[in-house]
Amino acid sequence: MQTKELTISGKRCYLYEQKEAVSVLIQPVDEHDLEILNQEIDAIRALTSHPFNLIAFEIEDWQRELTPWSAPAAFGKIPFGDGAKDTLSFLTDKLLPYLKESGSYSPEQMQLLLGGYSLAGLFALWSAYNTGLFCGIAAVSPSVWFPGWITYASSNTPNAPFIYLSLGDKEERTKNRMMAQVGDAIRKQYTLLEEQGHHTVLEWNPGNHFVDSAKRMAKGFAWLINY
C-alpha cells in the first residue's frame, strides 16, 4: 500500500487509490497526520469492504488556514485567522479539478467525503455550511469550542446529508477554559444536526485529544462510506 506524493498549486498532497473506488476522501493534514497516514488508510480498509481513494493535503499554518474567522489565541500567543475560505477555494478550484482530470474522482460514480481531526475537523464542518459538494463530513475531535462556532451553527444549516461527529471522553477535562467547552459544544452540535434532519452520530472514544487519531479518523470515514 503506497501513497503518491503530488504538488498541486504549491501544496504538498498525498494520493492513495484503489481500483473501482466508490468514494473519494479528502483530508487536511499536518506533519503528525502524515506520519500516521498509512495507519489510517489500513484502519479504514479494515472497517469497510468498499474501495476508496484518499487525498491528503498538507496545511502549513494550522491556526490560520483552517479557521473561518479571526479569534484570540486559545493556547500560546498565536491568534486564529480567517483562512478557511481560501482553503476551501483550493479544494474547489484546484484540488477537485486535478482529481477529475486525472481520473481519481468522477462525480457521477463516486461520493465526495471531507474529514479532518481537531481544527481540520472544524474546517470540515464549516465547509459543509458553505458548499454542497460533499456528501458526508467526518468531524473527528473537532474544535467546536472555537469562539462563535456554536452561535454560527445555530443560525445555519449544513448542506452535507451525512455528518459524523466524535470526541474523546476526556477531552473536556482540561484546565484551558476555552477548550473545556468542547463537550457541551459537540453535544449541542449533534442536537442541532438531529433537529435539522441530518443523518448523524456522535461517537465517544476513550482518552484525551491526542489518543489514537488515526483510528478515530478511520472510524469516521468508514462510517460515511458504509452508511
Summary of the structure (lengths in Angstrom):
residues: 227
radius of gyration: 16.3
end to end distance: 24.8
largest distance: 48.1
contacts: 768
relative contact order: 0.16
helix: 39%
strand: 23%
